[in-house]
């Protein structure tokens, strides 16, 4: 992975065969980014997307085991109560027949590149376990 910093903004370029979630998590840990958001585009040689089944309270895996273009990839960075860095990423990919697949990103193997534009927030975003869904949801201090 290569990157360049512009104040609170970063541009990253992931390389072939890097796994997107792993590389991004390691990058935000190393840079001590406690809250932020990003967009990305490029391509994967394999991707695993997920759908959250609200009734079963679990993610269902959907693997696309072929070359796809990343049509859209966006996510945020937050901290869980146990101090773990959490990336929440959703994406849409398209294959050579222009079929699209979308969902929650679990894994993406880069080929040939993934370009990420990341913005660091001043402060920390937190996630807490929601007892109703079992999901780690953003915990924000203010309400209307």
N, C-alpha and C positions, 0 to 999 in steps of 0.2 A: 504494500500500500504506500502511496505517496500522498503528501498533503501540503497545503500552504495555508497560513493563517493571515486573516485580515481583521485585526481587532477582535471582536466577538464572533466573527464569522470564519468558517473553515471551508476549504474545498478539498475533497478527498478523491483519490482515484484508486479503486481497488483493482487488483491484477487478476489474470486468469487463474482459476482453481482456488482462489480465496473464498472462504465461506463468509457471506455478508454479515450475518448476525454476530459471529465470533469476532471478526475484525472490528466491527463498529463498537461492540461492547468493550473490547480491549482499548480501542482508541479513546473512548469517553472516560474510561477509568484512568488511563495514563495522563490525559489532559485535565483530569479532575472536573469534568463537566457534570454538574449535579442537576441540571435542568436545561432542556433545549428542545429544538425541533429540527427536522431536516426533510429535504426532498432529494430524490435520486432518479437516475435513468441510466440505461445501459442494456446489458443482456446477461442471461443465465444459461448454463448448459443443463441445469437441473434445478427445480425449485419445489419446495413443499409449502403449500398454502393451507390454511386452516379455516374452518367455519365453526363458530361457537354455537353449540346446540344448547339453548337456554333451558329446555326441559331437562336434559341430561346433565346440565352444568359441566360440560366438558367440550374440549375442542376435538373436531373430527378432521383427520388428515386427508389432504388431496394432493398427491404428488403428480408433477408434470415432469416426466423424465425425458426431456428433449430440449433442444435449443429454443429459447424464447427471447423476444425483445421485452425489456421492461418498459411498459407504456407509462406507468405511474408508480411511484413508490414514495410513501410519506410516512413520517413517524415522529414520536417524541421520546424524550429521555427523562426518566424520573428515578427516584430512589424508593425502594421498598422499606418497610419497617425494620427489616433485618439488615439493612445497609447494602443490600444487593442492588446493582444498577439494573433497571428495567428499561428495555426498548419495546415500545408498542408500535409496530409497523404494519401498515396495510399496503397492498399493492395489486396491480393489474399487469398481466403479462399476455403476450400474443405469440402464437406459433406461426409457422410458414403458411398455413391456410387461413390466417387472419382470425382464428378462433381465439377468444380471450378467456382468461381464467383470473379470478380475483379472490382476495381474502386476506386473512391475517398471515403475515410472513413468519414461518418457522425456520426455514433454511433456504438459502439461495447460493448455488455454486457459480461464481462469476465466470463468464466467457463471452467476449474478450475483455470487457471492462464494466465497471459501475462507477458513475460519477455522482458524488454526494455533495450537496450544498447544505452545510450545517450551521445553525445559529445557536450560540450559547446564551442562556438567560442569566440575568444578574440574580442569583439566588438559587433555591433548590425546589424542585417539584417532588412531592411525596405521593406514594401510592399506599392504600390500605385495603386489606381484604374486606370485601363486601359480603356479609353473611347470607344475603339473599341469593346471589349469583355464584359466589365463590371466586369472583374475579378480583384482581388487584386494581382498584379504581383510583383515579386522581383524588386526592384529599385536599380541598381548597378551603382556606380559613373564612372566607366571606360568603354570605348568602344574601339574596334579595328578599 
